[in-house]
């Protein structure tokens, strides 16, 4: 397949629209690789071409048929248009139509048609000109961004132009509002998500056509109208209505406040104080039930205070550094209520907190269906052990059979929950100890050994990149993205080690208690410390990150 990209933006490769075009091409390349079909791509940058306006002399119709009298780069363009199987027109919306240089190119296509009048029912208008060349089988894509909050209602001129040329159903269009956001690093998380949808569209187009589900995603707004228009107004860096220039830090803070999601309101107004240490400026974002606003005089009591160089927070917002990594390196500090930081994505949609919320649904490669993301569940790991420790201590034979039954049932949970290696190992070990007890092994040996094995599993996991508890606690901290959070991993490493030590010591007193009259209650006795440890774990998961955030 031969593909021609005509980049009609005066900005060339720096064009916002060109990012969408690049993503679309990436999707087409994936489709070509999967089908092992050869794909050739040629690009024409309008800002580098010498194309003069059409003179309207009609020499290309009567004096030199098929050839323009103007000697410039348009002859090469026509050659490429005839060569291509797919032509992709890429341009920003300029005054409700195409940029001027691109309009010159479109006008100069006159040599490609014959002068005779014909009717074409698929095209807009009354009357048309037949093509001088056989263009059957060629396909056309039109990709464009505009600066309005939506593309809807703003592309009438573009639709009319391409409807005339290719017919109402003769081309595929991807028109995206809020195009200027594709150059704003602070919202790159959202724009990257949209570009992934464009990439999916390219892959589907290569296979035959863009699916309706993908089309729906492409038509979704990047941000609600109110948020985008607030951002757009503030981006000029001048204050209404007097036009005074604002400081970069204040503008940045206002833009951050504009991303506030009122749906995250917790029933009580919160004040986020941003103190930019490198420039000694401080602003407060008041987050209420309906909106947020910025206070510049520092007159309110802060719920949460972030002390950071402006350059650091800009880097975090732009995705150049993760917020959690910067926090662990103590590049900034957080005082007051640390819970706001844990829920940053809920408040500001990921624009600065350094974490990305795991999507509830994941799209399969074909883009056709969504599969709910499974979560891990620590109970799957614990059930075989708890059944063994509680019931074997009461009655060896019955307890062993109950434990084995629990191990057999564990795989059934995998239909609803994500499996971990610790779930599998736990079921195997618990089943092994149950079989040993059922075959008559000394309980005073088997039971302590089971606790020792359990403790070793926890302790050994501390030598892995991701400790055991992190695989389960990540569900409460934005899913698998939490595993890339060094502060989260370190917190869980400490907890995993403490749990491992607890269960490495448990066999000692278990062995002694097995020789006493409380043997039947060992399972219950050994549940007391884990309950206390569980309470400590809940507290530590909040206390330790907050401690690090304060720079202590």
N, C-alpha and C positions, 0 to 999 in steps of 0.2 A: 504494500500500500504506500502510495506517494502522497505526502502531506505538505501543503504550503501554508505557512503562517505569515499573515500580513499584519505586522504590528503598526497600527496607525497612530500610536501615541507620540506626541512630540518629545516625551521623556524617554523614549526607547525602552531599554530593558529595565529602567527604573520605574516604569509605569506600574500602578497598582493593578490594573487590568492584566498586565503581563504575568503577574503572580498566578492569577486564575488560569491563564492560558498554559503556563508551565505545568501546573497541577493536572490540567486536562490531558496534556501530552504525556505526562508521566503515567496516567491511567491507561492511555492508549498503548504505551510501550509495554505495560504489564500484560495487556490483552494480547499483544503481538508475541511476547515471549511465551505465554501459555499455549498459544496455537502454533508457535514456531513459524509464524508468518513474517516475512521480511518487511521492514518499515523504514522508509526514507523520509527525512524531514528537511525542508528548506525554509529559511526564514528571510523575510524582507522587512527591513527597518525603514519606515517612511522617512524618519528624520535624517537618514543618511542618503536618501535617493534624490536625484535631480529630476523632478517631475513638474513641468510647467502647466499652467491652466490651459484648458481646451480653448482654441480660438474660434470654434464654431464655424469653421470654413468648409467642412464636409469633404475635404480632399480625400479623406480615407474612404469615402463612398464612391466618388466619381473619377477623380484624377489618378489616385494611387490606391485602388481598392485593397482594403485590409491593412494598409500601412499609413501611419500618421506622418504628416509633413514635419512635425517637430522632432528634432533629433535630440533625444534625452534618454533617460533610463526606462521610459514606459514600454519600449519594445521588449526589454528583458522581463518586465512584469507580465506582459501578455504571454510571453513564452512560458513562464512559470505557471500561469493560470491554466494554460492548455496542458501542461505536464502533469498537474496535480490530480489525484483522485479525490482528495478532500482539501478544501480551502477553509482555513480558519481566519476569520476577520476579528482582530483584537484591537479594541480602542476604548477610550473613556468617552463619556457623554459630554459633548461641548455644545452648550446652548441648545439643548434638546435634539441634537443630531450628531453627526460625526465631525471630528476635527477637520479644519480647512484643508490641510495637506492630503488627508485621506479622501476628502471630497474631490480634490483634483484628480486623484488616481481613478476614482470611480467614474468621473466624467470622461476620462481619457480611454475608457473601455469601448468607446464608440466604434473603433475599427473591428471589433469582434462581432458586430452585428451587421446585417444587411439593411439597406435603406427602405425596403418594401414594407408596407403596412399590413399587419395581420392581427387577428384577434386571438388572444390567449386567455381562456377561461380561468386558469389557475392564478393568473396575475391580477394585481390591483389596477384599476383604471380602465380606460377605453382605448384600445389600440396598443400595438406592440410592434417590435421589430424582430424578425427571425434571426437566430444565431448563424454566423458565418461558418461555424465549426460544429462538429458533433460533440455536444456536451452531455449526452445521455450517460447516466451511470455515475456522474460526478456528484459529490455531496458537499454541503456547505454548513459551516458552524459560525455563529456570530456570538462573540463573548465581549461583554462590556460592563464597566462599573460606572456609577454616578455618585455625586456628592449628596443627594437627597437621602432621607431615611429609608425610602423604598424605591424600587424601580417601577412599581405599578403607577401608570398614568403619566410617566415621564419619558417614555420611549415611543410616543406616537410617531414622531418624525422618522425614527430609525426603522420602526416596523413598516411604515409606508414605503421608505426607500427600498428595503430588501424584499418587501412583498411585490413591489413593481419588478424587481430584477429576477427574483427566484420563484415567486409565487407564494401564497400564504402558507402553504404546507411544504414548501420546497427547501427549507433550511431549519436548523436547530439553533435556538437562541438560549443563552445563559446571561441574563441581565441581573446585576447585583447592586442594590443600594448600599449606602454607607461605605462607599469605596475607599474613602480617605483613611478608614481604620486599618487598612492593610499596610500602612506605613507607620502605624503607632505601636511601638514595642509593648506598651503597657497592656494592650488588649490582644496580644499575640496568641494567647490560649484560645480565645474564641475564633479568631481569624484562621488559625491553623485547623481548627475543627471544620470550619466551612471549606477550606481548601481540600481537606480530606474528602468531603462530599463531592467536590469538583473532580477530584482524582477518580473517585468511584464512577462518576458520570462519564469520564473519558474512557474508562475500561468497558463500561456498558455500551457506550456509543460504538466502540470498536467491534463489539460482539453483535451489534445490530441496532441498538437504540437505547436511550436512557429510560430506565424504569420509572414508573409513576412515583414510587416511594422515594427514590433519589431526587426526582424532580420536586417533590414536596419539600424536601430538606433544603434544596437550593433556593426555594422561594421564601424560606423563613427569614425573618429579620435577624441581623446580627445582634442588635440590642433593641429594646423597646424605643418607640419614637421619642418619648420624653428624655430618656437617658442620652440617646444619640444627639439630639438637637442641643441639649445642654452642653455636651462635649464639644460639638461643632462650634457653638458660640464662644466657648471659653478658649478654644484652641488658638484664637487669634491673639491671646495674651493681653487683651485690653478690656477694661471694665465698662459695663453699661452704666449710665448712658453717656458719660463724659469722655470716654475713650482714653482714660489714663492707663498707662502701661503698668501691669502687675508684675510682681516678682515671680521668678520661675518656680520658687518653692510654693508660693500661694496658688499659682495656676495649677501646679501638680497636685496639690492638696484638694483643690476644688474638683479636679477631674476624678480623683479617687473617690471623693464624696458623691459624685454623680453616679458612680457605679453601685451605690448602696441599694440593697434589695430590701424593700419595706416588709416583704414576706418573712424576713428573718427576725423581725421585732419580737423581743422576748417578754413583752409586757411592762418593761421599764426602760425609760430613756437612758441611753449610754453616751458617754463623751469620750471619744478617742482623741488623745492629745499627741500631735506629731511635733517633736522638737528636733530640728535639724541642727545637729551639733557643729557642723563645719561652717555654717553661715549664721548661726545664732538667731534663727527664726523659729517661732512656735505658733502653731495654729491648731484649732480644735474642731473636730467633726462631731456634730451632734446628730445622733441616730435615733429618730423617733418612729412613731407608728405609721406615719404617712410619707415622710421624706427625711432627707438629711440636709444640713446646712453647715457652713463653715463660720466659726467665730474667730476673729483676728486679734482680739484684745486679751485672750487668755483669762477671761473673767470667770470661767466655770471650773468646777471641781472635776478633775479627770477620773473616769472609770478605769481607763487603761492609758498608760503613757509609753510611747515608743521614742527612745533616744537614739537617733541614727544620723549619720552623714547623709545629706540629700543624694549624693552620688551612689551610696550603697543601696538606698531604697529604690532609686531609679533602676539600678541594675537588677534588683529583685523583681520589680514590676515588669521589666523588659524580658524577664526570663533568662538573663545572662548568668544569674547565680540563684540557687534555690534559697528561699528564705530560711529554711531550717538549717541549711549548711552555714549560712551567714551567722545565724544565732549561735550555733555550736562553736564557731570561731570567734564569737563575741565581737562581731563587727557592729552589732547594735544591741541595745538592752530594752527589756520590757518591764515596766513596773505596774503594780495594780493588778486588776483582774486578768489573769492569763487565759481564761476561757475564751475570750474574744479571739485570741490568736489561733486557738484550736478550731474555732468555727469561722475562720476568716473567709473561706470560700462561700459559706452561707451568707455572709454579710456583703462581700464585695465581688463575688464571682471569680475569685482566683487572681484578681488584678493586684498582686503585690504580696500575697501570703506565701508564695513559693510552693504550694501544693495544688494538685489537680484532683478533683473529686472523680473517683472511678465511676464510669457510666453505669446506670442500672441495667442497660441493655447493651449488648455488643453486636455489631453487624457482621454477618458472615461475609465471606469474600465476594459472593455474588451480589450482595446488597439487597437480597430478596426477603430475608426473614431475620428476626431478632431473637436471640437466645438469652434468657435471663442469666445474669452472672451468678454462679454458685458461690456461697460463702463457706468458709471453714467453720467447724464447730468443735470446741474442745471436749464436749461431752462424748463425742464418738471415740476419742482417745481414752477417756476415763472410764467409760461404762464397763469394758472387759475387766479392768483392774479392780474397780469397786465391787463388781460381782464376785470376783475371786477373793478379795480381802474380807468382805463381809460374810459371805455364805460358807466359805471353806472353814472359817474359824468356828462356825456353829455346827456344821455337819460336813465331814470330809467328802463323802460320796455324793450327797445331794448338792452340796455347794460346788463341787467340781463340775457336775453336769449343768448346773445353772450357769456357771462361768463359761463353759464351752458353748452353751446355747447362745449366750450373749455375744461371744466371738463370731459365731456363725451368722448372727443377725447384723453385725456391723456393716457388711457390704451393701445392705439394703439402704443405709443412710446416704450412700454415695449418689443416689438418684436425686437427692435434694441438696446435698452439701458437697463442697469441694474436698477432695481427698488429700491428705498430707502423708508424708512418709512415716510420721509418728503414729498416725492412725493404724497404718498397716503393721508397723513393728509392734505396737501395743497389743493388737489382736493376736499376733503370732506368739508373742512372749506369754501373754496371759493364757492362751490355749495350751502352750507347752507346760507351764506350771500346773495348770488344771489337770492335764493328763498325768503328770508326775504324781500329783496328790491322789488321783483316782487309782493309780496303779500301786499305791501303798507307800510312796516316799514319805520320809519323816517330815511331819508338818513343821516341826521346830527348825528344820533346815530350809524347807521349800518356801515358807512364808517370808522369813527374813531375806532370802535370796531374791524373792519377787520385788520387795521394796528396794533392795540394792540395785537390781536391774533397772527399775523405774528411775531411781536417782541417777544412775549412770547415763541413761538416755537423755535426761535433762542436762546433765553436766557436759557430756560430749557435744551436745548441740551448740554449746558456747564457743566451740572451736570452728563452727561453720560461719559463713557470712551472715546468715539470718538465724538468730537463736530461736528456740522452740516457741516461747510465748508469743513472739512477734507474728508467727503464722496464724495465730488465733485472734489476738487483740487488734490486728490490723483492720478488722471489720468495723470497729468503732472509730477508726481514724482514716477514713477515705479509701479503704480497700488496699489493693496491692501497691498503690503509690506510696503508702506509708513505709513500705519496705525500702524505698529510696531515700527515706528521711533519716539522716544519721543520728539525730537526737532521739527519735523514736526507737531506732535499733539499739542505741546505747542504753536507753531506759530498760528495754526488754532484755538486754544482755545481763544487766545487773539482777533483774528479777528472776531470770532463768537460772542464774548461778545460785541465787539464794534458795530457790525451790529445789535445785539439785542437791545442795548441801543438806537441806532438811531431810530429803529422802535417802541420802547416803547415811545419815545418822539414825534414821528410823529403824533399820535392821538391828541396831545395837539394843535398844530397849525392847524391841519386839522379841528378840531371842530370850531375854530375861523374863519377860511377861508370859512367854509360852510355857514356862515351867511353873507358873502359879495358877491360882484358882480363877483368875480373870481371863483365862485363855479364850473363852468364848466371846469376850467383849473387846478383843484386840482391834477388830475392824472399827468399832465405834470409838475406842480410845484414840486410835491413830487418825481419826477424823477431826479431832479437836484442834490440833496444831495447824492442819491445812486450812480450817475455817478462819483461824486467826491470821494465817498467812495471806489468805484471800482478801481479808479486810485491809491488811497492810498493803497488798498489791494495788487495790483501788486507790488508796491514798497516795502511794508512791508514784503512780502513773501521772498524777497531777502535780504533786509537790516537786518532783525532781526537774521536769522541764521548766517549771516556773522559777526554780532556783537558778538554773543555768541562764534563763532569760534575764534575770536580774544581774547577771555578771558575777555571781557569787561562786 
